[in-house]
Amino acid sequence: MTRGSITKLVSSYGTKWGRITPDKEMREIFFDPRALDDPSIYEALFLGQQVDYEEEPERVNGSHATHVRTRLGAGGDGTT
């Protein structure tokens, strides 16, 4: 899994999507709620939030993220 931060969240006109910037990189990777391991958490996401994800290349539109999940603490219980 790759680590990154949420850098854009859009929720308008019935469309929801966002962008993730991988750690130590300047590019952005597209994601939508279907890419989240739990799509119901989309509304709780915030800019700057750390996430883990897998990157899937796409020839036409560039890469997009799959299996996006929020970062938990070392114990997996939400603590840091």
N, C-alpha and C positions, 0 to 999 in steps of 0.2 A: 504494500500500500504506500501511497505517496501522501505527504503532508502538505497542507496549504492553508490559506486564509480566504474567507469569503470577501470579495472586493466589490460585488455589485449584487443587488437584489431588486427585481422588478415584479410588481404585482399590479397590473392594470389591464383594463379592458378584457378581463377573463383570462389573461395570460400570466403565467408565473414562470420565472427563470432567474438564473443568476450566473455569476462568474466566480471562479476560484483562481487565485494566483498561487502557483506552487512556491514553497519555501525557496529562497535564494534565486528566484527567477523573476523576470519582468513580464512574461507572457500571461495571458488569461485563458482559462478553459471553461467552456460553457457547461451548465448543468440545468436540469429542470426537476420538479418534484418527483418525477418517476425515477430519477437517478438516486434518490435518497433511499437508504435501507428502510427508513420509516417515513413515508411521504407526509404523514400527518404533522411532522415537526417543522415543515417549511415556514409556517407563520411565526415560529419561535426563533428562527435563525436571525443573526444580526451581523452587520459589517464588522470585519476583523475577527470573526469567530474562527477558531482553528478546526479544521476537518481533516479526515483521512479519506482517501478516494483512490479509485483505479482510473487510469486514463485509457481511453479507447480511441485510436486514430480513426479519422473519417476523411476520405479523400476529397470530398467536395467542400465541406465547411470547416475543416480543421479538426482538432481533437475535442472530445467531450468527456466529462467525468461520469463514472458509474460507481455504484456501491458507496455513495457518499455517506459518511457518518460523522457525527460530532466527536471531538477528541475528549476522552475521559482521562482521569488521573491514572497514575501508575497502577493503582489497585483495581481499576475498572469500576469503581463505585462513585465516580463523579468528583472525587477529591484530587487535589494536586500534590 
